[in-house]
């Protein structure tokens, strides 16, 4: 891996050096342009900060050219008011229309998720898309079976989580654990990666935020990924590679209803020091 700097464009402002999170670039007296440190190849995070930050487009890497990157367009920037509405109007969608959504839209969600930040730019997530609504329904049944096993094994804990009530509602046809969503997105990571939960939470949050832009809705399924890692029949029904664990799952579909207001939230508890 190497850097490429167009010396005619480079203005020696040192911004790329200052912004490099791994500190593998240097610009010293007498250097015509930024140069890599001796450990550049083994320490570089491949984040692309250096290419993205260069105002003159002089900086490239052998795997990422400046002209390959989309420019940041000021005309697309959100105003504070638009950004606030975008974030405050997000709702966890739990009532879906029955029809499946196009695969291309799910691919767009996954592609956007991969722009989420991750520790050391590891991008550790891999994805399983449960595309068939009938398969989602099968997994829903297995979640109920898991709940029943928890109720038998530890009734006190099950009661504290309201599992008996949930199972009764499911048996009465009043409730589905996967909410009749047509699709389920499941994320898994290497068990040895210490930041898998945090990284994947950010990626799934990108999915949840981007979904309304595509006319979709989404919400986390805490039941699913909790059950997956504790109930072997569920893991056998949707296996992941050896050495990996499921750390998140999200239901996705078209919302059946539209929201019209943005409810208040509790005021923040802040201590300034």
N, C-alpha and C positions, 0 to 999 in steps of 0.2 A: 504494500500500500504506500502511495506517495502523494505529495501535494503538487499542484501545478499553479503557478502564479504568473499572470500576464504582467510583466514588469512595466509595460506601457500604461496599463490601467491602474496599477497599484500606486496608491498615494502615501504609503508608509504611515498610515494613521494608527496602526497597532490595535485596531478594534478587534480583529480576529484573534490576536494573542490574548487580549484582555478577557474576551468572552469564552475562550476555550475551557470547558469544564474540567478537562483532564490535564490542562497545562502542558500540552505537548507541542506547542508552537513557541518560537522565540523570535524577537526582532532586536538585534543588538547593533551598536554603533558599527558602521561599516557594512552591514548586511544590506544588499540592494532591495531585499524584500523578505517577508517572513520565511523562516525555515523550520523544519521539524526538529524536535529534540532526538537524541539518540534512541530513546525508547518509544518513539512515536508509534511504530508498528504494533507493539504489544500492549500499549496503554490507550490508544485512541478509542473512543466510544462509538465512532461511526454515527455521531448524532447529526452531523451536517451543520452545526452552529456556525462554523467558520465560513461556509459557503453562503449561508442564509444572511449573515450579518454584514458581509462586505458591501459597502454602498456603491462601489464602482464595478462590481461583478468581476473583479480580477482573480478571485480565489476559487479554485476547483480542486477536487480530489480525483484520483484515478477511477473512482466508482461513482462520482457525482459531479457533474458539470454545472456551472452556474446557469447556463441556458436551458438546462433540463428542469429547473425549479420554477414553479409558478410564482409570479411576482405577487407581493402583497399590495392589493389595490385599495387605495384610500376611499374610492367611491363605494366600496362594499363594506366599509367599516360601520359597525353598529353605533348609534348614538347611545348615551347612557339610558335614555328612556326606553329605547328598543331592546337594549340588552337586559334591562330590568324586567320588562314584560316577558322576554324570551325565557328567562330563568324562573321568574315567579309563576308563569303560566304552566310550567311543567307539571303534569299530573301522572301518578302511577295508574296505568290503565288496567282495569280488571274485568271489563265487559267488552267482548270483541265481536265483530261480525264474523260469521262462520267461514266465509270464503278464504282460501289460501291467498297469500300475496306472492307477487312475482319473485322468482329467485334473484333477479337482478337487483331488487330493492334490498334483499337480505345481504347480498354481496356488498352493496353500498354501505350498509350499516357496519359490516365487518371491516371494510376498508377504512372507514372513518375511525373505528375503534383503535386501529393500529397507529393512529397519530397521538394517542394518549401518552403522557409521560410515563416512564418506567425507570426504576433504579438502574443506573449505569447503562441506560438505553438498551436493556436486555430484551425488551419486547418478548417476554417469556410465554405469552399466551398462545394456545392452540384452541381451535374451535370445532365443536360438533354441532351441526345444524339438524335438529329433528324436523324434517321438512313435511312429513306426512301427518295430517291431523289425527289419523287413526293411531299412529304410533304415540303421539302425545297423549291420547286417551288411554292407551295401554299403560303408559308410565304413570298416569294419574291413579289408576287402579293400584299400581304397585306402591305408590305413596301412601294410600290408605292402608294397605297391608303392613307397611312399615309402622304406621301410627298404631295399628292394633297390636303389633309386637311390642312397642314401647309401653302401651297401656298394660299389657300382661306382665311385662318384666319389671316395670317401675311405675305402678299406678299413681303414687304420690307425685312424682315428677310430671307424669302425663297430665294429671289434673291441673297442676300449676301452669302448664302450657295450654290448657283448654283443649287438649287432644280428644277426650271423649265427646265433647260438644261438637267438635269439627267432624268427627267420624259420623256422629248421628245425623248431622246436617247433610253429609255426603250420602248416607244411606237413604235419606228421605228425598234425594234428588234436588236439594236446595243449594248445593255448594259443590264446586269442583276445585280441587287443590291447584290445578294448573289453569283454572278459570276459563276453560273451553277455548284457550288460545290455539290458533291453528299451527303455531310453530314454537319451538323452544331452542334457544341458543345456550349451549353449554361450554364453559371455558375450563381448560385444564392446564396445569403447569407441572414442571419438574418438581418433585417432592423436595429436592435438595436446595432449591432456590429460596432464600430466606424472605424475599419480598413478594412472593407470588400472590398472596392475598391482596396486598395493597396495590400492586401493579394492575391486577385484573379488575379490582374494584374501579379503578380509574378508567380502564378500557370499557367496562360495561356501562359506566356512567356516560361515556361518550355516546354509546349506542342509545341510551335512554334519552339523552338530550337531542340527538340528531333525528330520532324516529319521527317526531311531529313534523319536522321539515319535509319529510317524505309522505306525509299523510298517514303515518303509522303511530302506534302506541306500544308501550312496553312497560314491564315492571319486573322486579327481581322475584325469583322464586327461592326464598330462603328454605322452604320445606325441601325443595329438590336437592340442593347441594348438601344440606345437612343430612338428609336420608341417604344420599348416594354414598357417602364415605362411612356410613354406619350400617348399611343394609345390603349384604352381598348380592341378593337376587336382583336388586336394581342395578348394581355395578355390572352384573353379568348381562343384563338386558341392553346396556349401552356402554360397552367396554371402552376404556382408554388404554393407551400403551403402558407397558410395564414401567414402573418408576414415576408415574405421573398421578396427580390427584385433581379431582374436580374442586374448584374454588369459587365457582359462581355459575348462576343460570338465570336466564331472562326469558320471559314469555313475550311474544311479539305477534302483532296482528293489526288489523284496522279497527280503530275504536268504533263501538256501536253508537256512542253518544258524544256530543261535543260539550266541553266545559265553557262557561260564560263569565266566570268571575274568579278572582285570585284571593283565596282566604288569607287572613292574617296568620302569622306565626308568633310563637312566643318571642318576647324581646331577648336579645342576646345578653348573656351574662359575661361581662368583661371586667377584668381587673387590669388597670394600667400600672405599670411599675417602671 
